[in-house]
Amino acid sequence: MQTGLLVRTCRGHVAEVTDLAVSADNALLASSSNDHTVRCWSLQVRGPLYAALGGCALCFRQHRMVPPA
């Protein structure tokens, strides 16, 4: 049941989060921020997996974040 209550907080960005994306299987969350980073989070183990600095384009492919071809 969805209640609208905060369930979990992912900490890591040091500026405003601007975008979020969830993988098709709901296993990964990608977030981008005004701190110029993109971070990838595991929704299964509830922790950070990857951080990239600077302007980069990433996409979800089979449980990994990889640069687009």
CHARMM internal coordinates of N, CA and C (Angstrom, degrees):
IC EDIT
DIST 1 N 1 CA 1.4439
DIST 1 CA 1 C 1.5173
ANGL 1 N 1 CA 1 C 108.80
DIST 1 C 2 N 1.3091
ANGL 1 CA 1 C 2 N 117.70
DIHE 1 N 1 CA 1 C 2 N 131.56
DIST 2 N 2 CA 1.4522
ANGL 1 C 2 N 2 CA 122.24
DIHE 1 CA 1 C 2 N 2 CA 178.71
DIST 2 CA 2 C 1.5189
ANGL 2 N 2 CA 2 C 109.52
DIHE 1 C 2 N 2 CA 2 C -90.88
DIST 2 C 3 N 1.3384
ANGL 2 CA 2 C 3 N 115.16
DIHE 2 N 2 CA 2 C 3 N 128.92
DIST 3 N 3 CA 1.4566
ANGL 2 C 3 N 3 CA 119.98
DIHE 2 CA 2 C 3 N 3 CA -177.14
DIST 3 CA 3 C 1.5208
ANGL 3 N 3 CA 3 C 113.23
DIHE 2 C 3 N 3 CA 3 C -111.67
DIST 3 C 4 N 1.3384
ANGL 3 CA 3 C 4 N 116.97
DIHE 3 N 3 CA 3 C 4 N -15.02
DIST 4 N 4 CA 1.4520
ANGL 3 C 4 N 4 CA 120.17
DIHE 3 CA 3 C 4 N 4 CA -175.61
DIST 4 CA 4 C 1.5161
ANGL 4 N 4 CA 4 C 113.02
DIHE 3 C 4 N 4 CA 4 C 84.23
DIST 4 C 5 N 1.3333
ANGL 4 CA 4 C 5 N 117.48
DIHE 4 N 4 CA 4 C 5 N 3.38
DIST 5 N 5 CA 1.4560
ANGL 4 C 5 N 5 CA 121.78
DIHE 4 CA 4 C 5 N 5 CA 179.23
DIST 5 CA 5 C 1.5235
ANGL 5 N 5 CA 5 C 110.51
DIHE 4 C 5 N 5 CA 5 C -86.46
DIST 5 C 6 N 1.3318
ANGL 5 CA 5 C 6 N 116.83
DIHE 5 N 5 CA 5 C 6 N 149.64
DIST 6 N 6 CA 1.4468
ANGL 5 C 6 N 6 CA 123.00
DIHE 5 CA 5 C 6 N 6 CA 176.58
DIST 6 CA 6 C 1.5248
ANGL 6 N 6 CA 6 C 109.00
DIHE 5 C 6 N 6 CA 6 C -63.65
DIST 6 C 7 N 1.3209
ANGL 6 CA 6 C 7 N 116.40
DIHE 6 N 6 CA 6 C 7 N 127.28
DIST 7 N 7 CA 1.4590
ANGL 6 C 7 N 7 CA 121.66
DIHE 6 CA 6 C 7 N 7 CA -179.07
DIST 7 CA 7 C 1.5193
ANGL 7 N 7 CA 7 C 110.72
DIHE 6 C 7 N 7 CA 7 C -104.28
DIST 7 C 8 N 1.3354
ANGL 7 CA 7 C 8 N 116.81
DIHE 7 N 7 CA 7 C 8 N -37.04
DIST 8 N 8 CA 1.4510
ANGL 7 C 8 N 8 CA 121.06
DIHE 7 CA 7 C 8 N 8 CA -172.70
DIST 8 CA 8 C 1.5154
ANGL 8 N 8 CA 8 C 109.69
DIHE 7 C 8 N 8 CA 8 C -154.69
DIST 8 C 9 N 1.3232
ANGL 8 CA 8 C 9 N 116.38
DIHE 8 N 8 CA 8 C 9 N 149.35
DIST 9 N 9 CA 1.4617
ANGL 8 C 9 N 9 CA 122.03
DIHE 8 CA 8 C 9 N 9 CA 176.05
DIST 9 CA 9 C 1.5187
ANGL 9 N 9 CA 9 C 108.72
DIHE 8 C 9 N 9 CA 9 C -123.20
DIST 9 C 10 N 1.3188
ANGL 9 CA 9 C 10 N 116.73
DIHE 9 N 9 CA 9 C 10 N 132.02
DIST 10 N 10 CA 1.4643
ANGL 9 C 10 N 10 CA 122.16
DIHE 9 CA 9 C 10 N 10 CA 174.83
DIST 10 CA 10 C 1.5222
ANGL 10 N 10 CA 10 C 106.90
DIHE 9 C 10 N 10 CA 10 C -103.17
DIST 10 C 11 N 1.3171
ANGL 10 CA 10 C 11 N 116.78
DIHE 10 N 10 CA 10 C 11 N 120.32
DIST 11 N 11 CA 1.4599
ANGL 10 C 11 N 11 CA 120.85
DIHE 10 CA 10 C 11 N 11 CA -178.37
DIST 11 CA 11 C 1.5253
ANGL 11 N 11 CA 11 C 110.08
DIHE 10 C 11 N 11 CA 11 C -106.68
DIST 11 C 12 N 1.3187
ANGL 11 CA 11 C 12 N 116.14
DIHE 11 N 11 CA 11 C 12 N 140.63
DIST 12 N 12 CA 1.4511
ANGL 11 C 12 N 12 CA 120.65
DIHE 11 CA 11 C 12 N 12 CA 178.64
DIST 12 CA 12 C 1.5130
ANGL 12 N 12 CA 12 C 112.99
DIHE 11 C 12 N 12 CA 12 C 167.89
DIST 12 C 13 N 1.3228
ANGL 12 CA 12 C 13 N 117.38
DIHE 12 N 12 CA 12 C 13 N -42.22
DIST 13 N 13 CA 1.4604
ANGL 12 C 13 N 13 CA 120.14
DIHE 12 CA 12 C 13 N 13 CA 177.76
DIST 13 CA 13 C 1.5263
ANGL 13 N 13 CA 13 C 109.41
DIHE 12 C 13 N 13 CA 13 C -71.65
DIST 13 C 14 N 1.3203
ANGL 13 CA 13 C 14 N 115.88
DIHE 13 N 13 CA 13 C 14 N 147.42
DIST 14 N 14 CA 1.4620
ANGL 13 C 14 N 14 CA 119.95
DIHE 13 CA 13 C 14 N 14 CA 178.86
DIST 14 CA 14 C 1.5255
ANGL 14 N 14 CA 14 C 111.93
DIHE 13 C 14 N 14 CA 14 C -109.77
DIST 14 C 15 N 1.3251
ANGL 14 CA 14 C 15 N 116.62
DIHE 14 N 14 CA 14 C 15 N 8.76
DIST 15 N 15 CA 1.4649
ANGL 14 C 15 N 15 CA 122.29
DIHE 14 CA 14 C 15 N 15 CA 176.90
DIST 15 CA 15 C 1.5322
ANGL 15 N 15 CA 15 C 107.59
DIHE 14 C 15 N 15 CA 15 C -141.95
DIST 15 C 16 N 1.3074
ANGL 15 CA 15 C 16 N 115.52
DIHE 15 N 15 CA 15 C 16 N 178.33
DIST 16 N 16 CA 1.4690
ANGL 15 C 16 N 16 CA 122.01
DIHE 15 CA 15 C 16 N 16 CA -177.47
DIST 16 CA 16 C 1.5315
ANGL 16 N 16 CA 16 C 111.65
DIHE 15 C 16 N 16 CA 16 C -57.71
DIST 16 C 17 N 1.3284
ANGL 16 CA 16 C 17 N 116.28
DIHE 16 N 16 CA 16 C 17 N 132.52
DIST 17 N 17 CA 1.4608
ANGL 16 C 17 N 17 CA 121.55
DIHE 16 CA 16 C 17 N 17 CA 173.97
DIST 17 CA 17 C 1.5248
ANGL 17 N 17 CA 17 C 107.78
DIHE 16 C 17 N 17 CA 17 C -76.55
DIST 17 C 18 N 1.3337
ANGL 17 CA 17 C 18 N 116.05
DIHE 17 N 17 CA 17 C 18 N 130.72
DIST 18 N 18 CA 1.4586
ANGL 17 C 18 N 18 CA 120.33
DIHE 17 CA 17 C 18 N 18 CA -174.90
DIST 18 CA 18 C 1.5220
ANGL 18 N 18 CA 18 C 113.33
DIHE 17 C 18 N 18 CA 18 C -106.21
DIST 18 C 19 N 1.3304
ANGL 18 CA 18 C 19 N 117.97
DIHE 18 N 18 CA 18 C 19 N -28.68
DIST 19 N 19 CA 1.4610
ANGL 18 C 19 N 19 CA 120.89
DIHE 18 CA 18 C 19 N 19 CA -177.38
DIST 19 CA 19 C 1.5259
ANGL 19 N 19 CA 19 C 110.81
DIHE 18 C 19 N 19 CA 19 C -147.55
DIST 19 C 20 N 1.3294
ANGL 19 CA 19 C 20 N 115.48
DIHE 19 N 19 CA 19 C 20 N 150.12
DIST 20 N 20 CA 1.4647
ANGL 19 C 20 N 20 CA 123.04
DIHE 19 CA 19 C 20 N 20 CA 175.26
DIST 20 CA 20 C 1.5155
ANGL 20 N 20 CA 20 C 109.01
DIHE 19 C 20 N 20 CA 20 C -133.84
DIST 20 C 21 N 1.3321
ANGL 20 CA 20 C 21 N 116.33
DIHE 20 N 20 CA 20 C 21 N 146.55
DIST 21 N 21 CA 1.4660
ANGL 20 C 21 N 21 CA 121.67
DIHE 20 CA 20 C 21 N 21 CA 174.37
DIST 21 CA 21 C 1.5157
ANGL 21 N 21 CA 21 C 107.86
DIHE 20 C 21 N 21 CA 21 C -144.53
DIST 21 C 22 N 1.3297
ANGL 21 CA 21 C 22 N 115.92
DIHE 21 N 21 CA 21 C 22 N 139.89
DIST 22 N 22 CA 1.4568
ANGL 21 C 22 N 22 CA 121.95
DIHE 21 CA 21 C 22 N 22 CA 179.15
DIST 22 CA 22 C 1.5199
ANGL 22 N 22 CA 22 C 108.09
DIHE 21 C 22 N 22 CA 22 C -115.15
DIST 22 C 23 N 1.3475
ANGL 22 CA 22 C 23 N 116.63
DIHE 22 N 22 CA 22 C 23 N 138.02
DIST 23 N 23 CA 1.4570
ANGL 22 C 23 N 23 CA 120.52
DIHE 22 CA 22 C 23 N 23 CA 178.84
DIST 23 CA 23 C 1.5243
ANGL 23 N 23 CA 23 C 109.75
DIHE 22 C 23 N 23 CA 23 C -65.68
DIST 23 C 24 N 1.3289
ANGL 23 CA 23 C 24 N 116.13
DIHE 23 N 23 CA 23 C 24 N 159.33
DIST 24 N 24 CA 1.4651
ANGL 23 C 24 N 24 CA 121.73
DIHE 23 CA 23 C 24 N 24 CA -176.74
DIST 24 CA 24 C 1.5214
ANGL 24 N 24 CA 24 C 112.91
DIHE 23 C 24 N 24 CA 24 C -58.95
DIST 24 C 25 N 1.3317
ANGL 24 CA 24 C 25 N 117.21
DIHE 24 N 24 CA 24 C 25 N -29.98
DIST 25 N 25 CA 1.4680
ANGL 24 C 25 N 25 CA 120.28
DIHE 24 CA 24 C 25 N 25 CA -179.62
DIST 25 CA 25 C 1.5334
ANGL 25 N 25 CA 25 C 112.82
DIHE 24 C 25 N 25 CA 25 C -94.65
DIST 25 C 26 N 1.3278
ANGL 25 CA 25 C 26 N 117.20
DIHE 25 N 25 CA 25 C 26 N 8.00
DIST 26 N 26 CA 1.4678
ANGL 25 C 26 N 26 CA 123.31
DIHE 25 CA 25 C 26 N 26 CA 179.67
DIST 26 CA 26 C 1.5206
ANGL 26 N 26 CA 26 C 113.90
DIHE 25 C 26 N 26 CA 26 C 61.39
DIST 26 C 27 N 1.3317
ANGL 26 CA 26 C 27 N 117.86
DIHE 26 N 26 CA 26 C 27 N 24.79
DIST 27 N 27 CA 1.4558
ANGL 26 C 27 N 27 CA 121.29
DIHE 26 CA 26 C 27 N 27 CA -179.74
DIST 27 CA 27 C 1.5267
ANGL 27 N 27 CA 27 C 112.64
DIHE 26 C 27 N 27 CA 27 C -93.15
DIST 27 C 28 N 1.3465
ANGL 27 CA 27 C 28 N 117.61
DIHE 27 N 27 CA 27 C 28 N -27.59
DIST 28 N 28 CA 1.4581
ANGL 27 C 28 N 28 CA 122.08
DIHE 27 CA 27 C 28 N 28 CA -175.47
DIST 28 CA 28 C 1.5186
ANGL 28 N 28 CA 28 C 111.26
DIHE 27 C 28 N 28 CA 28 C -126.56
DIST 28 C 29 N 1.3161
ANGL 28 CA 28 C 29 N 114.59
DIHE 28 N 28 CA 28 C 29 N 148.71
DIST 29 N 29 CA 1.4599
ANGL 28 C 29 N 29 CA 122.14
DIHE 28 CA 28 C 29 N 29 CA 174.17
DIST 29 CA 29 C 1.5181
ANGL 29 N 29 CA 29 C 107.10
DIHE 28 C 29 N 29 CA 29 C -125.96
DIST 29 C 30 N 1.3131
ANGL 29 CA 29 C 30 N 117.45
DIHE 29 N 29 CA 29 C 30 N 130.68
DIST 30 N 30 CA 1.4643
ANGL 29 C 30 N 30 CA 122.10
DIHE 29 CA 29 C 30 N 30 CA 173.99
DIST 30 CA 30 C 1.5220
ANGL 30 N 30 CA 30 C 107.78
DIHE 29 C 30 N 30 CA 30 C -110.66
DIST 30 C 31 N 1.3347
ANGL 30 CA 30 C 31 N 115.84
DIHE 30 N 30 CA 30 C 31 N 138.29
DIST 31 N 31 CA 1.4617
ANGL 30 C 31 N 31 CA 120.75
DIHE 30 CA 30 C 31 N 31 CA 178.55
DIST 31 CA 31 C 1.5250
ANGL 31 N 31 CA 31 C 108.84
DIHE 30 C 31 N 31 CA 31 C -132.99
DIST 31 C 32 N 1.3205
ANGL 31 CA 31 C 32 N 115.75
DIHE 31 N 31 CA 31 C 32 N 143.62
DIST 32 N 32 CA 1.4617
ANGL 31 C 32 N 32 CA 120.76
DIHE 31 CA 31 C 32 N 32 CA 174.20
DIST 32 CA 32 C 1.5224
ANGL 32 N 32 CA 32 C 108.17
DIHE 31 C 32 N 32 CA 32 C -122.35
DIST 32 C 33 N 1.3277
ANGL 32 CA 32 C 33 N 114.59
DIHE 32 N 32 CA 32 C 33 N 156.30
DIST 33 N 33 CA 1.4529
ANGL 32 C 33 N 33 CA 118.82
DIHE 32 CA 32 C 33 N 33 CA -171.34
DIST 33 CA 33 C 1.5163
ANGL 33 N 33 CA 33 C 111.47
DIHE 32 C 33 N 33 CA 33 C -143.52
DIST 33 C 34 N 1.3163
ANGL 33 CA 33 C 34 N 115.17
DIHE 33 N 33 CA 33 C 34 N 162.69
DIST 34 N 34 CA 1.4613
ANGL 33 C 34 N 34 CA 121.15
DIHE 33 CA 33 C 34 N 34 CA 173.18
DIST 34 CA 34 C 1.5226
ANGL 34 N 34 CA 34 C 112.02
DIHE 33 C 34 N 34 CA 34 C -69.30
DIST 34 C 35 N 1.3409
ANGL 34 CA 34 C 35 N 118.53
DIHE 34 N 34 CA 34 C 35 N -3.35
DIST 35 N 35 CA 1.4620
ANGL 34 C 35 N 35 CA 120.56
DIHE 34 CA 34 C 35 N 35 CA 173.39
DIST 35 CA 35 C 1.5319
ANGL 35 N 35 CA 35 C 111.15
DIHE 34 C 35 N 35 CA 35 C -84.86
DIST 35 C 36 N 1.3524
ANGL 35 CA 35 C 36 N 116.45
DIHE 35 N 35 CA 35 C 36 N 7.68
DIST 36 N 36 CA 1.4653
ANGL 35 C 36 N 36 CA 124.24
DIHE 35 CA 35 C 36 N 36 CA 176.72
DIST 36 CA 36 C 1.5224
ANGL 36 N 36 CA 36 C 112.80
DIHE 35 C 36 N 36 CA 36 C 68.26
DIST 36 C 37 N 1.3330
ANGL 36 CA 36 C 37 N 116.95
DIHE 36 N 36 CA 36 C 37 N 31.11
DIST 37 N 37 CA 1.4609
ANGL 36 C 37 N 37 CA 120.66
DIHE 36 CA 36 C 37 N 37 CA 175.08
DIST 37 CA 37 C 1.5160
ANGL 37 N 37 CA 37 C 110.21
DIHE 36 C 37 N 37 CA 37 C -122.36
DIST 37 C 38 N 1.3151
ANGL 37 CA 37 C 38 N 114.34
DIHE 37 N 37 CA 37 C 38 N 154.33
DIST 38 N 38 CA 1.4593
ANGL 37 C 38 N 38 CA 123.08
DIHE 37 CA 37 C 38 N 38 CA 169.06
DIST 38 CA 38 C 1.5123
ANGL 38 N 38 CA 38 C 105.21
DIHE 37 C 38 N 38 CA 38 C -118.14
DIST 38 C 39 N 1.3203
ANGL 38 CA 38 C 39 N 116.60
DIHE 38 N 38 CA 38 C 39 N 130.97
DIST 39 N 39 CA 1.4628
ANGL 38 C 39 N 39 CA 120.81
DIHE 38 CA 38 C 39 N 39 CA -179.34
DIST 39 CA 39 C 1.5166
ANGL 39 N 39 CA 39 C 109.74
DIHE 38 C 39 N 39 CA 39 C -123.00
DIST 39 C 40 N 1.3267
ANGL 39 CA 39 C 40 N 115.12
DIHE 39 N 39 CA 39 C 40 N 145.08
DIST 40 N 40 CA 1.4542
ANGL 39 C 40 N 40 CA 121.44
DIHE 39 CA 39 C 40 N 40 CA 177.28
DIST 40 CA 40 C 1.5191
ANGL 40 N 40 CA 40 C 108.13
DIHE 39 C 40 N 40 CA 40 C -115.78
DIST 40 C 41 N 1.3167
ANGL 40 CA 40 C 41 N 115.93
DIHE 40 N 40 CA 40 C 41 N 134.01
DIST 41 N 41 CA 1.4593
ANGL 40 C 41 N 41 CA 122.64
DIHE 40 CA 40 C 41 N 41 CA -176.04
DIST 41 CA 41 C 1.5261
ANGL 41 N 41 CA 41 C 109.98
DIHE 40 C 41 N 41 CA 41 C -123.79
DIST 41 C 42 N 1.3234
ANGL 41 CA 41 C 42 N 116.71
DIHE 41 N 41 CA 41 C 42 N 142.03
DIST 42 N 42 CA 1.4590
ANGL 41 C 42 N 42 CA 121.05
DIHE 41 CA 41 C 42 N 42 CA 173.10
DIST 42 CA 42 C 1.5168
ANGL 42 N 42 CA 42 C 108.12
DIHE 41 C 42 N 42 CA 42 C -88.09
DIST 42 C 43 N 1.3233
ANGL 42 CA 42 C 43 N 116.49
DIHE 42 N 42 CA 42 C 43 N 123.66
DIST 43 N 43 CA 1.4589
ANGL 42 C 43 N 43 CA 120.02
DIHE 42 CA 42 C 43 N 43 CA 177.22
DIST 43 CA 43 C 1.5208
ANGL 43 N 43 CA 43 C 110.90
DIHE 42 C 43 N 43 CA 43 C -84.22
DIST 43 C 44 N 1.3308
ANGL 43 CA 43 C 44 N 117.08
DIHE 43 N 43 CA 43 C 44 N -11.02
DIST 44 N 44 CA 1.4628
ANGL 43 C 44 N 44 CA 120.67
DIHE 43 CA 43 C 44 N 44 CA 178.27
DIST 44 CA 44 C 1.5211
ANGL 44 N 44 CA 44 C 111.38
DIHE 43 C 44 N 44 CA 44 C -84.68
DIST 44 C 45 N 1.3356
ANGL 44 CA 44 C 45 N 117.36
DIHE 44 N 44 CA 44 C 45 N -47.24
DIST 45 N 45 CA 1.4699
ANGL 44 C 45 N 45 CA 120.25
DIHE 44 CA 44 C 45 N 45 CA 178.95
DIST 45 CA 45 C 1.5219
ANGL 45 N 45 CA 45 C 111.85
DIHE 44 C 45 N 45 CA 45 C -95.23
DIST 45 C 46 N 1.3303
ANGL 45 CA 45 C 46 N 115.70
DIHE 45 N 45 CA 45 C 46 N -2.47
DIST 46 N 46 CA 1.4694
ANGL 45 C 46 N 46 CA 122.67
DIHE 45 CA 45 C 46 N 46 CA 175.35
DIST 46 CA 46 C 1.5163
ANGL 46 N 46 CA 46 C 113.02
DIHE 45 C 46 N 46 CA 46 C 59.05
DIST 46 C 47 N 1.3412
ANGL 46 CA 46 C 47 N 115.25
DIHE 46 N 46 CA 46 C 47 N 50.34
DIST 47 N 47 CA 1.4504
ANGL 46 C 47 N 47 CA 118.57
DIHE 46 CA 46 C 47 N 47 CA 179.25
DIST 47 CA 47 C 1.5161
ANGL 47 N 47 CA 47 C 112.25
DIHE 46 C 47 N 47 CA 47 C -155.56
DIST 47 C 48 N 1.3424
ANGL 47 CA 47 C 48 N 116.10
DIHE 47 N 47 CA 47 C 48 N 171.04
DIST 48 N 48 CA 1.4610
ANGL 47 C 48 N 48 CA 120.96
DIHE 47 CA 47 C 48 N 48 CA -179.01
DIST 48 CA 48 C 1.5256
ANGL 48 N 48 CA 48 C 111.16
DIHE 47 C 48 N 48 CA 48 C -74.17
DIST 48 C 49 N 1.3350
ANGL 48 CA 48 C 49 N 115.70
DIHE 48 N 48 CA 48 C 49 N 147.30
DIST 49 N 49 CA 1.4584
ANGL 48 C 49 N 49 CA 121.51
DIHE 48 CA 48 C 49 N 49 CA 177.51
DIST 49 CA 49 C 1.5205
ANGL 49 N 49 CA 49 C 112.08
DIHE 48 C 49 N 49 CA 49 C -117.27
DIST 49 C 50 N 1.3424
ANGL 49 CA 49 C 50 N 117.50
DIHE 49 N 49 CA 49 C 50 N -37.01
DIST 50 N 50 CA 1.4555
ANGL 49 C 50 N 50 CA 120.84
DIHE 49 CA 49 C 50 N 50 CA -166.63
DIST 50 CA 50 C 1.5173
ANGL 50 N 50 CA 50 C 109.78
DIHE 49 C 50 N 50 CA 50 C -157.36
DIST 50 C 51 N 1.3171
ANGL 50 CA 50 C 51 N 116.26
DIHE 50 N 50 CA 50 C 51 N 144.69
DIST 51 N 51 CA 1.4602
ANGL 50 C 51 N 51 CA 120.98
DIHE 50 CA 50 C 51 N 51 CA 173.34
DIST 51 CA 51 C 1.5198
ANGL 51 N 51 CA 51 C 108.76
DIHE 50 C 51 N 51 CA 51 C -137.64
DIST 51 C 52 N 1.3088
ANGL 51 CA 51 C 52 N 117.13
DIHE 51 N 51 CA 51 C 52 N 135.51
DIST 52 N 52 CA 1.4705
ANGL 51 C 52 N 52 CA 122.61
DIHE 51 CA 51 C 52 N 52 CA 178.47
DIST 52 CA 52 C 1.5206
ANGL 52 N 52 CA 52 C 108.21
DIHE 51 C 52 N 52 CA 52 C -124.44
DIST 52 C 53 N 1.3148
ANGL 52 CA 52 C 53 N 116.54
DIHE 52 N 52 CA 52 C 53 N 134.64
DIST 53 N 53 CA 1.4606
ANGL 52 C 53 N 53 CA 122.49
DIHE 52 CA 52 C 53 N 53 CA -179.80
DIST 53 CA 53 C 1.5263
ANGL 53 N 53 CA 53 C 109.41
DIHE 52 C 53 N 53 CA 53 C -100.11
DIST 53 C 54 N 1.3150
ANGL 53 CA 53 C 54 N 115.95
DIHE 53 N 53 CA 53 C 54 N 140.85
DIST 54 N 54 CA 1.4550
ANGL 53 C 54 N 54 CA 121.08
DIHE 53 CA 53 C 54 N 54 CA 176.67
DIST 54 CA 54 C 1.5109
ANGL 54 N 54 CA 54 C 111.94
DIHE 53 C 54 N 54 CA 54 C 94.28
DIST 54 C 55 N 1.3033
ANGL 54 CA 54 C 55 N 116.08
DIHE 54 N 54 CA 54 C 55 N 177.05
DIST 55 N 55 CA 1.4584
ANGL 54 C 55 N 55 CA 121.10
DIHE 54 CA 54 C 55 N 55 CA 179.45
DIST 55 CA 55 C 1.5158
ANGL 55 N 55 CA 55 C 110.45
DIHE 54 C 55 N 55 CA 55 C -74.05
DIST 55 C 56 N 1.3055
ANGL 55 CA 55 C 56 N 117.34
DIHE 55 N 55 CA 55 C 56 N 115.41
DIST 56 N 56 CA 1.4581
ANGL 55 C 56 N 56 CA 120.06
DIHE 55 CA 55 C 56 N 56 CA 179.23
DIST 56 CA 56 C 1.5217
ANGL 56 N 56 CA 56 C 108.69
DIHE 55 C 56 N 56 CA 56 C -143.13
DIST 56 C 57 N 1.3127
ANGL 56 CA 56 C 57 N 115.15
DIHE 56 N 56 CA 56 C 57 N 154.29
DIST 57 N 57 CA 1.4640
ANGL 56 C 57 N 57 CA 121.46
DIHE 56 CA 56 C 57 N 57 CA 177.11
DIST 57 CA 57 C 1.5198
ANGL 57 N 57 CA 57 C 107.70
DIHE 56 C 57 N 57 CA 57 C -112.01
DIST 57 C 58 N 1.3165
ANGL 57 CA 57 C 58 N 116.77
DIHE 57 N 57 CA 57 C 58 N 124.30
DIST 58 N 58 CA 1.4537
ANGL 57 C 58 N 58 CA 122.05
DIHE 57 CA 57 C 58 N 58 CA -179.46
DIST 58 CA 58 C 1.5160
ANGL 58 N 58 CA 58 C 109.30
DIHE 57 C 58 N 58 CA 58 C -130.15
DIST 58 C 59 N 1.3190
ANGL 58 CA 58 C 59 N 116.98
DIHE 58 N 58 CA 58 C 59 N 155.87
DIST 59 N 59 CA 1.4554
ANGL 58 C 59 N 59 CA 120.38
DIHE 58 CA 58 C 59 N 59 CA 175.16
DIST 59 CA 59 C 1.5200
ANGL 59 N 59 CA 59 C 109.10
DIHE 58 C 59 N 59 CA 59 C -142.57
DIST 59 C 60 N 1.3199
ANGL 59 CA 59 C 60 N 115.80
DIHE 59 N 59 CA 59 C 60 N 162.55
DIST 60 N 60 CA 1.4553
ANGL 59 C 60 N 60 CA 121.41
DIHE 59 CA 59 C 60 N 60 CA 179.32
DIST 60 CA 60 C 1.5211
ANGL 60 N 60 CA 60 C 109.92
DIHE 59 C 60 N 60 CA 60 C -85.91
DIST 60 C 61 N 1.3196
ANGL 60 CA 60 C 61 N 117.26
DIHE 60 N 60 CA 60 C 61 N 131.20
DIST 61 N 61 CA 1.4593
ANGL 60 C 61 N 61 CA 122.48
DIHE 60 CA 60 C 61 N 61 CA 173.09
DIST 61 CA 61 C 1.5141
ANGL 61 N 61 CA 61 C 108.22
DIHE 60 C 61 N 61 CA 61 C -144.66
DIST 61 C 62 N 1.2949
ANGL 61 CA 61 C 62 N 117.93
DIHE 61 N 61 CA 61 C 62 N 114.77
DIST 62 N 62 CA 1.4523
ANGL 61 C 62 N 62 CA 124.46
DIHE 61 CA 61 C 62 N 62 CA 176.02
DIST 62 CA 62 C 1.5223
ANGL 62 N 62 CA 62 C 112.49
DIHE 61 C 62 N 62 CA 62 C 46.33
DIST 62 C 63 N 1.3004
ANGL 62 CA 62 C 63 N 117.64
DIHE 62 N 62 CA 62 C 63 N 60.33
DIST 63 N 63 CA 1.4671
ANGL 62 C 63 N 63 CA 125.01
DIHE 62 CA 62 C 63 N 63 CA 175.43
DIST 63 CA 63 C 1.5175
ANGL 63 N 63 CA 63 C 113.87
DIHE 62 C 63 N 63 CA 63 C 67.01
DIST 63 C 64 N 1.3273
ANGL 63 CA 63 C 64 N 118.84
DIHE 63 N 63 CA 63 C 64 N 17.67
DIST 64 N 64 CA 1.4517
ANGL 63 C 64 N 64 CA 121.05
DIHE 63 CA 63 C 64 N 64 CA 177.11
DIST 64 CA 64 C 1.5172
ANGL 64 N 64 CA 64 C 109.06
DIHE 63 C 64 N 64 CA 64 C -133.06
DIST 64 C 65 N 1.3087
ANGL 64 CA 64 C 65 N 116.03
DIHE 64 N 64 CA 64 C 65 N 152.94
DIST 65 N 65 CA 1.4631
ANGL 64 C 65 N 65 CA 120.05
DIHE 64 CA 64 C 65 N 65 CA 170.59
DIST 65 CA 65 C 1.5087
ANGL 65 N 65 CA 65 C 106.13
DIHE 64 C 65 N 65 CA 65 C -97.32
DIST 65 C 66 N 1.3207
ANGL 65 CA 65 C 66 N 117.70
DIHE 65 N 65 CA 65 C 66 N 123.55
DIST 66 N 66 CA 1.4608
ANGL 65 C 66 N 66 CA 122.11
DIHE 65 CA 65 C 66 N 66 CA -178.65
DIST 66 CA 66 C 1.5202
ANGL 66 N 66 CA 66 C 109.34
DIHE 65 C 66 N 66 CA 66 C -134.64
DIST 66 C 67 N 1.3213
ANGL 66 CA 66 C 67 N 116.95
DIHE 66 N 66 CA 66 C 67 N 153.61
DIST 67 N 67 CA 1.4618
ANGL 66 C 67 N 67 CA 118.92
DIHE 66 CA 66 C 67 N 67 CA 174.98
DIST 67 CA 67 C 1.5234
ANGL 67 N 67 CA 67 C 110.34
DIHE 66 C 67 N 67 CA 67 C -63.42
DIST 67 C 68 N 1.3159
ANGL 67 CA 67 C 68 N 117.94
DIHE 67 N 67 CA 67 C 68 N 142.74
DIST 68 N 68 CA 1.4559
ANGL 67 C 68 N 68 CA 119.33
DIHE 67 CA 67 C 68 N 68 CA 178.55
DIST 68 CA 68 C 1.5225
ANGL 68 N 68 CA 68 C 111.21
DIHE 67 C 68 N 68 CA 68 C -66.16
DIST 68 C 69 N 1.3292
ANGL 68 CA 68 C 69 N 115.98
DIHE 68 N 68 CA 68 C 69 N 150.55
DIST 69 N 69 CA 1.4765
ANGL 68 C 69 N 69 CA 120.94
DIHE 68 CA 68 C 69 N 69 CA -178.79
DIST 69 CA 69 C 1.5095
ANGL 69 N 69 CA 69 C 110.96
DIHE 68 C 69 N 69 CA 69 C -74.97
END
COOR INIT
IC SEED 1 N 1 CA 1 C
IC BUILD
